[in-house]
Amino acid sequence: MKQKVIYTVLMILSVIIFYYAEKAIDFYNYTQTDTAVLKENFMTYLPSSTRDVVIHRRHFSFSYREEHEQAEWVMYYLAKNKLTDSSRKRPYFERDPFVMSGSADWRNYKNSGYQRGHLCPAGDMKFDKEAYEDTFYTSNITPQSAQFNGGIWNQLEHQVRKLAMQKDSLLIITGGVLSPDLDRIGYERVSVPHYFFKIIFYPKQDYKAIAFLIPQENFGNDLNQYITNIDAIEAHTGIDFFKQLDSKKQEKLESTITLDFWNL
């Protein structure tokens, strides 16, 4: 009887190991072979991680901050040929099994006055069922007011898709500005960012980038008033972006705002 129990446990562990190994292989294959941009090495563009907890799902990567119960940044590739208006069944929010410390329970958001706002938008991942469903893990959500989430943040997400249609392929890095003094919600004390950022990077030819830093409260309707450079995002977050680029290229990329290139 004891041997039977041990055998059963080993079989279950084998299935779990195989499942996650398969996902890791899928992610590697995707990042290395799926598109021309990613062949240039997706990993090269990973920002620094405050707690050295970087997790790779198949179609996006993120750095998780356990003390804030959310990702400090999410990075993903957005290509013109991946954008689709296909409708998909909206899944339930679930804890992320890839976060070993445990991502926040979605119930923290109940009656908090905040919505479960996506960092990597579900709308950017409609090209694949698994990719779409992965955006509903709680590691990819953050507290956002209904006005912000459905207003200027949604407007920015739509603008990013328009830019991807124009430029063919972009790399997106997004997150909330996390600091110790933030308000908290729920029994796990999920941090409520005052500001959210989004960096849009064009990784072809001469690198180009543009960044947005938007307050969650008292925001206006004009996206252009929140345009900034990457240096400003680094100053607010303490995150080092594009740290593996040549130092001169990095300095130019992060200090420059090229409005004409982005048609903004």
Secondary structure, 3 states (H helix, E strand, C coil): CHHHHHHHHHHHHHHHHHHHHHHHHHHHHHHHHCCHHHHCCHHHHCCCCCCCCEEECCCEEEEEEHHHCEEEEEEEEEEHHHCCCCCCCCCCCECCCCCCCCCCCHHHHCCCCCEEEECCCHHHHCCCHHHHHHCCEHHHEEEECHHHHCCHHHHHHHHHHHHHHHHCEEEEEEEECCCCCCEEECCCCEEECCEEEEEEEECCCCCEEEEEEEECCCCCCCHHHHEECHHHHHHHHCCCCCCCCCHHHHHHHHHCCCHHHHCC
